[in-house]
Amino acid sequence: MDGQSEKQMGRPRGFDAEEALEAAVHVFWAQGYEGASLSDLTTAMGISKTSMYAAFGNKDDLFRRALEKYVEGPADYGARAVEEPTARQVAAAFLQGSVRATTRPGSPAGCLGVHGALATSATAHGARDVLVAWRRDGESRLEQRFRRAVEEGDLPADSDPARLARYVMTVANGIAVQAVTGATRQDLQDVADTALLNWPSA
């Protein structure tokens, strides 16, 4: 492919796209969608606005890419938790994962998925809707796993998988909020442990 073709396709040059995206993740994570200005993003990413648009699209597109990277990295505990052998272990792994992800040394406190969703203006509805869908998907995965646990006899037959999934997700979201306000990892782990004291057993 000649240089003219590359130019027409708008391919950026001179920076590492993955490193730039990682930087964007941290900006959105720390400041939320609305709080992260284009200047904040491009400065952290070490690129110009033109390069950002060429490589990632507009701010909404960049946010979606950043969320995907966040889910593959710090928030991968959700996908791993549902693979645990019992429903209680699933809930424990999910909550412990939330504690660890929201109190990572060298990373912003809290959760990108919760912090970013606090956006309320009309211009931020796209980001909010993306995050609402992401959280609903996570809750749905938990519900499906708990439904399987009922079928396997791991949970009592009268258990409500949807309610249990909503409970776990709500506690995890609360952990993220508390992390932003300065709660320590041990404080939050205590919350997670307490939330499971009355977990139903077959």
Sine and cosine of phi, psi and omega as CSV:
sin_phi,cos_phi,sin_psi,cos_psi,sin_omega,cos_omega
0.00,0.00,0.75,-0.67,-0.04,-1.00
-0.99,0.15,0.19,-0.98,-0.06,-1.00
-0.88,0.47,-0.57,0.82,-0.01,-1.00
-0.91,0.42,-0.65,0.76,0.02,-1.00
-0.90,0.44,-0.67,0.74,0.02,-1.00
-0.88,0.47,-0.65,0.76,-0.01,-1.00
-0.90,0.43,-0.66,0.76,-0.01,-1.00
-0.90,0.43,-0.56,0.83,0.01,-1.00
-0.98,0.21,-0.15,0.99,0.04,-1.00
0.95,0.32,0.47,0.88,-0.01,-1.00
-0.94,0.35,0.82,-0.58,0.01,-1.00
-0.96,0.28,0.44,-0.90,0.03,-1.00
-0.70,-0.71,0.46,-0.89,0.13,-0.99
1.00,-0.01,0.18,0.98,0.09,-1.00
-0.48,-0.88,0.35,-0.93,0.01,-1.00
-1.00,0.01,0.92,-0.40,-0.08,-1.00
-0.88,0.47,-0.61,0.79,-0.02,-1.00
-0.93,0.36,-0.64,0.77,0.05,-1.00
-0.91,0.42,-0.64,0.77,0.02,-1.00
-0.90,0.44,-0.66,0.75,0.01,-1.00
-0.91,0.41,-0.63,0.78,0.05,-1.00
-0.87,0.49,-0.65,0.76,0.04,-1.00
-0.90,0.44,-0.65,0.76,0.03,-1.00
-0.90,0.44,-0.63,0.78,0.05,-1.00
-0.82,0.58,-0.74,0.68,-0.05,-1.00
-0.91,0.40,-0.58,0.81,0.03,-1.00
-0.92,0.38,-0.75,0.66,0.03,-1.00
-0.89,0.46,-0.63,0.78,-0.02,-1.00
-0.89,0.45,-0.69,0.73,-0.06,-1.00
-0.98,0.18,-0.58,0.81,-0.17,-0.98
-0.92,-0.40,-0.12,0.99,-0.07,-1.00
0.97,0.24,0.13,-0.99,-0.04,-1.00
-0.91,0.41,-0.79,0.62,-0.05,-1.00
-0.92,0.38,-0.60,0.80,-0.05,-1.00
-0.95,0.32,-0.33,0.94,-0.03,-1.00
-1.00,0.03,0.96,-0.26,0.03,-1.00
-0.99,0.16,0.29,-0.96,0.05,-1.00
-0.87,0.49,-0.59,0.81,0.02,-1.00
-0.91,0.42,-0.67,0.74,0.05,-1.00
-0.86,0.51,-0.70,0.71,-0.06,-1.00
-0.92,0.40,-0.78,0.63,-0.06,-1.00
-0.93,0.37,-0.54,0.84,0.05,-1.00
-0.91,0.42,-0.73,0.69,0.01,-1.00
-0.91,0.42,-0.59,0.81,-0.04,-1.00
-0.98,0.18,-0.27,0.96,0.01,-1.00
0.95,0.32,0.51,0.86,-0.02,-1.00
-0.70,-0.72,0.19,-0.98,0.05,-1.00
-1.00,0.07,0.25,-0.97,0.05,-1.00
-0.89,0.46,-0.60,0.80,0.02,-1.00
-0.87,0.49,-0.70,0.71,0.02,-1.00
-0.92,0.40,-0.60,0.80,0.02,-1.00
-0.88,0.47,-0.74,0.67,0.01,-1.00
-0.88,0.47,-0.65,0.76,-0.03,-1.00
-0.92,0.40,-0.62,0.78,-0.08,-1.00
-1.00,0.04,-0.58,0.82,-0.16,-0.99
-0.81,-0.58,-0.16,0.99,-0.07,-1.00
1.00,0.00,-0.41,-0.91,-0.02,-1.00
-0.99,0.15,-0.11,-0.99,-0.07,-1.00
-0.88,0.47,-0.66,0.75,0.03,-1.00
-0.87,0.49,-0.69,0.72,0.02,-1.00
-0.89,0.46,-0.68,0.73,0.01,-1.00
-0.89,0.45,-0.65,0.76,0.00,-1.00
-0.89,0.46,-0.67,0.74,0.02,-1.00
-0.89,0.46,-0.66,0.75,0.04,-1.00
-0.90,0.43,-0.64,0.76,0.00,-1.00
-0.90,0.43,-0.65,0.76,0.02,-1.00
-0.90,0.44,-0.67,0.74,0.04,-1.00
-0.86,0.52,-0.68,0.74,0.00,-1.00
-0.93,0.38,-0.61,0.79,0.04,-1.00
-0.89,0.45,-0.67,0.74,0.00,-1.00
-0.92,0.40,-0.57,0.82,0.02,-1.00
-0.97,0.26,-0.33,0.94,-0.05,-1.00
-0.94,-0.33,-0.98,-0.21,-0.08,-1.00
-0.83,0.55,-0.54,0.84,-0.07,-1.00
-0.99,-0.16,0.33,0.94,0.00,-1.00
-0.96,0.28,-0.09,1.00,-0.01,-1.00
-0.89,0.45,-0.46,0.89,-0.02,-1.00
-0.89,0.45,-0.72,0.69,0.00,-1.00
-0.93,0.38,-0.57,0.82,-0.02,-1.00
-0.97,0.26,-0.56,0.83,-0.08,-1.00
-0.88,0.47,-0.65,0.76,-0.07,-1.00
-0.94,0.34,-0.13,0.99,0.05,-1.00
-1.00,0.02,-0.09,1.00,0.01,-1.00
-0.90,0.44,0.47,-0.88,-0.14,-0.99
-0.95,0.31,-0.40,0.92,0.01,-1.00
-0.79,-0.62,0.36,-0.93,-0.02,-1.00
-0.88,0.47,-0.64,0.77,0.00,-1.00
-0.91,0.42,-0.64,0.77,0.04,-1.00
-0.92,0.39,-0.56,0.83,0.08,-1.00
-0.88,0.48,-0.77,0.64,-0.01,-1.00
-0.89,0.46,-0.68,0.74,-0.01,-1.00
-0.90,0.44,-0.69,0.72,-0.01,-1.00
-0.91,0.41,-0.62,0.78,-0.01,-1.00
-0.91,0.42,-0.73,0.69,-0.03,-1.00
-0.94,0.35,-0.65,0.76,0.06,-1.00
-0.89,0.45,-0.62,0.78,0.05,-1.00
-0.88,0.47,-0.65,0.76,0.04,-1.00
-0.88,0.47,-0.68,0.73,0.02,-1.00
-0.86,0.51,-0.75,0.66,-0.05,-1.00
-0.92,0.38,-0.65,0.76,-0.03,-1.00
-0.92,0.39,-0.54,0.84,-0.06,-1.00
-1.00,0.03,-0.09,1.00,0.01,-1.00
-0.77,-0.63,0.54,0.84,-0.03,-1.00
-0.94,0.33,0.80,-0.60,0.08,-1.00
-0.86,0.52,0.72,-0.70,0.03,-1.00
0.99,0.10,-0.01,1.00,0.03,-1.00
-0.86,-0.51,0.35,-0.94,0.05,-1.00
-0.87,0.49,0.52,-0.85,0.06,-1.00
-0.96,0.28,0.49,-0.87,0.03,-1.00
1.00,0.00,-0.26,-0.97,-0.10,-1.00
-0.84,-0.54,0.74,-0.67,0.05,-1.00
-0.84,0.54,-0.64,0.77,-0.04,-1.00
-0.92,0.40,-0.49,0.87,0.03,-1.00
-1.00,0.03,-0.74,0.67,-0.02,-1.00
-0.88,0.48,-0.71,0.70,-0.03,-1.00
-0.90,0.43,-0.48,0.88,-0.07,-1.00
-0.98,0.20,-0.10,1.00,0.00,-1.00
-0.97,0.25,-0.06,1.00,0.04,-1.00
-0.89,0.45,0.67,-0.75,-0.07,-1.00
-0.79,-0.62,-0.29,0.96,-0.05,-1.00
-0.95,0.31,0.28,-0.96,-0.04,-1.00
-0.87,0.49,-0.55,0.83,-0.03,-1.00
-0.95,0.32,-0.26,0.96,-0.05,-1.00
-0.97,-0.24,0.09,1.00,-0.05,-1.00
-0.88,0.48,-0.57,0.82,0.00,-1.00
-0.88,0.47,-0.73,0.68,0.02,-1.00
-0.90,0.43,-0.66,0.75,0.01,-1.00
-0.88,0.48,-0.70,0.72,-0.02,-1.00
-0.90,0.43,-0.61,0.79,0.04,-1.00
-0.88,0.48,-0.68,0.74,-0.03,-1.00
-0.95,0.30,-0.60,0.80,0.07,-1.00
-0.87,0.49,-0.70,0.71,0.02,-1.00
-0.90,0.44,-0.63,0.78,0.00,-1.00
-0.89,0.45,-0.71,0.71,-0.01,-1.00
-0.93,0.38,-0.61,0.79,0.04,-1.00
-0.90,0.43,-0.61,0.80,0.03,-1.00
-0.90,0.43,-0.67,0.74,0.04,-1.00
-0.89,0.46,-0.66,0.75,0.03,-1.00
-0.91,0.41,-0.62,0.79,0.02,-1.00
-0.90,0.44,-0.63,0.78,0.03,-1.00
-0.90,0.44,-0.66,0.75,0.05,-1.00
-0.90,0.43,-0.69,0.72,-0.01,-1.00
-0.86,0.51,-0.71,0.70,0.00,-1.00
-0.88,0.48,-0.64,0.77,0.00,-1.00
-0.92,0.38,-0.65,0.76,0.01,-1.00
-0.95,0.33,-0.52,0.85,0.07,-1.00
-0.90,0.44,-0.65,0.76,0.05,-1.00
-0.90,0.44,-0.61,0.79,0.01,-1.00
-0.89,0.45,-0.59,0.81,0.06,-1.00
-0.91,0.42,-0.72,0.70,-0.02,-1.00
-0.89,0.46,-0.54,0.84,-0.02,-1.00
-1.00,0.06,-0.09,1.00,-0.01,-1.00
0.99,0.10,0.16,0.99,0.02,-1.00
-0.98,0.21,-0.46,0.89,0.11,-0.99
-0.89,-0.45,0.47,-0.88,0.03,-1.00
-0.83,0.55,0.51,-0.86,-0.06,-1.00
-0.88,0.48,-0.47,0.89,-0.02,-1.00
-1.00,-0.03,0.19,0.98,0.03,-1.00
-0.93,0.38,0.51,-0.86,0.04,-1.00
-0.96,-0.29,0.99,-0.15,-0.05,-1.00
-0.83,0.55,-0.63,0.78,-0.01,-1.00
-0.91,0.42,-0.67,0.75,0.00,-1.00
-0.92,0.39,-0.66,0.75,0.02,-1.00
-0.90,0.44,-0.66,0.75,0.01,-1.00
-0.90,0.44,-0.67,0.74,0.01,-1.00
-0.91,0.42,-0.62,0.78,0.01,-1.00
-0.89,0.46,-0.76,0.65,-0.01,-1.00
-0.88,0.47,-0.70,0.72,-0.02,-1.00
-0.91,0.42,-0.63,0.77,0.00,-1.00
-0.91,0.40,-0.66,0.75,0.06,-1.00
-0.89,0.45,-0.68,0.73,0.01,-1.00
-0.88,0.48,-0.67,0.74,0.04,-1.00
-0.91,0.42,-0.62,0.78,0.05,-1.00
-0.90,0.43,-0.62,0.79,0.06,-1.00
-0.87,0.50,-0.67,0.74,0.00,-1.00
-0.89,0.46,-0.66,0.75,0.00,-1.00
-0.91,0.41,-0.69,0.72,0.00,-1.00
-0.90,0.43,-0.55,0.83,0.03,-1.00
-0.88,0.47,-0.64,0.77,0.01,-1.00
-0.90,0.44,-0.55,0.84,-0.03,-1.00
-0.99,0.12,0.00,1.00,0.12,-0.99
0.95,-0.32,0.09,1.00,0.04,-1.00
-0.89,0.45,0.62,-0.78,-0.03,-1.00
-0.99,0.16,0.25,-0.97,0.04,-1.00
-0.86,0.51,-0.66,0.75,0.00,-1.00
-0.92,0.39,-0.65,0.76,0.06,-1.00
-0.83,0.56,-0.72,0.69,-0.07,-1.00
-0.96,0.30,-0.55,0.84,0.08,-1.00
-0.91,0.41,-0.58,0.81,0.07,-1.00
-0.88,0.47,-0.63,0.78,0.05,-1.00
-0.89,0.45,-0.72,0.69,0.00,-1.00
-0.87,0.49,-0.69,0.72,-0.01,-1.00
-0.90,0.43,-0.67,0.74,-0.01,-1.00
-0.90,0.43,-0.59,0.80,-0.01,-1.00
-0.89,0.45,-0.37,0.93,-0.06,-1.00
-0.98,-0.20,0.05,1.00,-0.05,-1.00
-0.86,0.50,-0.59,0.81,-0.04,-1.00
-0.95,-0.31,0.48,0.88,0.01,-1.00
-0.88,0.48,0.74,-0.67,-0.04,-1.00
-0.92,0.40,0.61,-0.79,0.04,-1.00
-0.77,-0.64,0.49,-0.87,-0.04,-1.00
-0.94,0.35,0.00,0.00,0.00,0.00
